[in-house]
Amino acid sequence: IPSSLAYFGSIFIGLLTPGRLGEFIKAVYVSRDCGVASGRAFSSVLADRIFDLYALMIVGVAALVSLGLADNGATVLAIGATAAALILPIPLLLSDTTFGWFQALGKRFGKLGGKLFGPEGWVVELRDGLKQLTVPWALLAVALTVLAYAVFYTQAYLLALALDINVGVVQVSYAVALGSLITLIPISISGIGTREAGIVAYLGTVGVTPEAALGFSLLVFVTFYLGTGLIGSVAWIIKPVKWERGVEFSSR
């Protein structure tokens, strides 16, 4: 029960913040409830978000390919640059050589650099946490992510059928994935407006009217986001985060 309250409570805060950044509040829950360093707690949430982001990116790129946008050189370059920006930081952080360079540079920034890159610094704790994700556990995480998104897209397809929108499950998945990717841009609370723009734009390419596409997007929001947010608000009331001094860098 405590873990469920923490999970739904973090989702509630995530819905209230641009780009759902508030979901990282789960790291505070983990640090407080499990008594682990904040950097290590943050690593578990970061890994979870990375798997979700990669899954969205794969489906989103497939959607762009289906539209023929990937034939454009500028689009391919943008996709490649974005993928590199998302993927490269993790191996660079985990590599002993590159991390040693970052650590030496970071320590030059005095007290702040020591808190981040010192022997018990926040970034060191974050790196140690990520290194715990071995290949078997990573494969299990990938499998669970695929299963979770398969269920999510199937549910979205059923919502489309309920509105008598005559498109396939693949097209629905592409639309929802693009809408979800756009909401990660921190310019809107709960992705309102940006999600709708992405879904309406994509479904319009497969013959769905703007009115029907907008209705579908709003139904997705009410079903998956608003519904979960209401549950999360109750969870937050029951189990709010109690901020303590020093939680920013270390729980020690």
N, C-alpha and C positions, 0 to 999 in steps of 0.2 A: 504493500500500500504506500509506504513513504516514497518509493521510487516512482510509482505511478503519479503521485501528487506532484513530485518534482518535475516529471516529464511534461504533464499537462500544464503546470504552472509556467514553465519556460516557454511553451508554445503560446500561451496567452500573452506574455510579455513580448514575444517575437512578433505577434500580430500588431502590437502597438508601436513598433519601431520600424523605421525605413529599412528595407532590405532584409527584414526579419533578423536583424543583428541581435535582437534581444534574446534569441534562443540560446546564445552562449551563456546565459545566466545559469544553464545547467551545470557549467563548470563550478559555479559557486556552491550549488547544491552538493555536488560530488565532494568538493573540498571540505565543506562543513560537515556533511553527514558521515563521510568515510575517513575523515582525518588525514587526507593526503595533501601534499603540497599543491598550491593553486596551479602552478605550471603543468604538473602531471595531470591534474584534473582537466585542465583546458585541452590537453592533448587528446583525451578521449572524445570530447565534443568536436574538436577540430577534425579528427579522423572520420567521425560520423558525417559531418557536413561535407567533407571532401568526397566521400563515396556518393552522397546524394548529388553533389554538383557534377561529378563526372558522369553519372547516369543521365542527368538532364542534358549535359553537353552532347552525349552520344545521340540521344533521341533528337535533340534540337538540330544537330548537324545533319542527321538523316532527313529531317523535315526540309532543310535548306536544299539538300541534294534533290529531293523529290520535286522541288519548285524550279530546279535548274539554276538556282543562284550560285551553286558551287562551281558553275562553269565560268564564272566571272573571276578574273585574276585577283582583283582587289578583295573580293569576298573570301577567296581561298587564303590570301595573305592574312586577312583579319582573323579568320578562324584559326590558322596556324599560330599566329602571335598570341591569341587568347589562350589557346591550349597550352602553349609553352609557358605562359605567365602563370597558369594554374598548376602545371605539373612540375616544372623545374624547381621551385622553392623547396619542395619536400626532399628530393634526393640531395640537393645542395646542403640542406640542413642536416641530413643524416650522414653525409660524407665526413669522415674525420678530417680530411685535408681542407675542404672548403669551410667547414665549421671552425676549424682552427684559425683560419684567416679572419672570419667574422668575429670570433671571440677576441682575438688580439686587437682588432680595430675597435670593438665595443668597449674594451677595458680602458681605452684612452679617454672615455667620456666620464671620468671621475666616479662619483658615488652612484650615479644612475647606471653607468656602464657596469659597475660591480654588481649591482642588484640584478641586472639582466644577464650578464655573461660570466659572473663569478662562479666559483665551485658549486655554490648552492643557488645560483641565479635563476630567474624565472625562465629564461630561454633554455638554459641547461636542463631544467626540470621538464620543460616541454619536449625537448629532444629525447630525453630519457624515456618519457612516456610513449612517444611515437615509436621508439626502437623496440618496445614490447610487442608491437604488432607484427608477429612472425608470419611467414608465408601461409601456414595452415589457417591461422586466424583471419588473415587478410582474404583468403579464398572463401571462408565461411561468411565473412562480411559482404563480399561481392554477391554471393548466392542469396543471402537474405535481402540485400538491396534490390536485386533483380526481382525476387518474389514480391517484395513490398510494392514495387512500381507496377508489376504485372497486375496485382490486385487493384491498385489505385486507378490505372488506366481502364481496366475492365469496368470498374464502378462508374467512371466518367462516361464510358460508352453506353452504359445502361441509362444514364441521365439523358444522353443524347437521344436514345431510342424513346424515352418517355416524352420528349418534346417533338417526336416524329421527325427528327433530323436524319435524313437518309445519307449517312456517310458510314464508312467502315471504321473498325476499331483502330486501325493504323492511323487514319486521318485524325481521329479524335485524340489519339495519343500524341501525334505531332502538334496539334493545336494547343493542347494542355501543357505540353513540355515547353513550347515557345512562350506561352503565357507565363509559366512559372519562372523561366529564365529571365524574362523582362522584369519580373517583380523583385529580382535580386538586386537590381539597380536601386540604390537607396534614395528614391525621389518620391515615394508614395507610401502612405501608411496602409499596411495589409495588402499592398499591391493593387489597391482600388484604382481603376482607370488604366493603368499600364497593362494589367492582365487582360482586361477586356479588349484593349487595342490589339494586343498580340493575337488573341483567339479570333476576334472578328476578322482581322486581316488575313489570317491563314485560312479559316473556313470559307472566306469569300473566294479564295482561289479554287475551291472544290465545289462551288455552286450553292453555298448556303447563304441565304439573305442576311444582311447586317442585323435585322431585327431578331431573327432566330438565333444567330450566333451570339448576340448580346444576351439574350435570354438564357442561353446555355451557360455562358460565362458567369452570369449572376447566380445561376443555380449551383454551379460548381463552388462559387464563393460561399454561398449559404450552407451548402451541404458539408463541405470539407473544412472550410476555414472558420466561418462564423459559428457553426455547430461545435467544432473543437475548441474554439475560443471561449464559448460559454462554459464548457466543461472546465477549461483551463482557469477561468476566472474564479470558479468555485474552489479549484485546487489551490490557487494562489492565496485565497482568503484563509484556507485551512493551513497552508504551509508556505508562508511568505519567506523571502530571503531576509535574514537579519544581517545587515552589513556590519562588519567588524573592521577595526583599524588594522591595516597591514595586509588585507586580503588581495591587494593589487599584485603583489609580487611573490609572497610566500606565506604559507600557513604555519611555518615553523616559528 
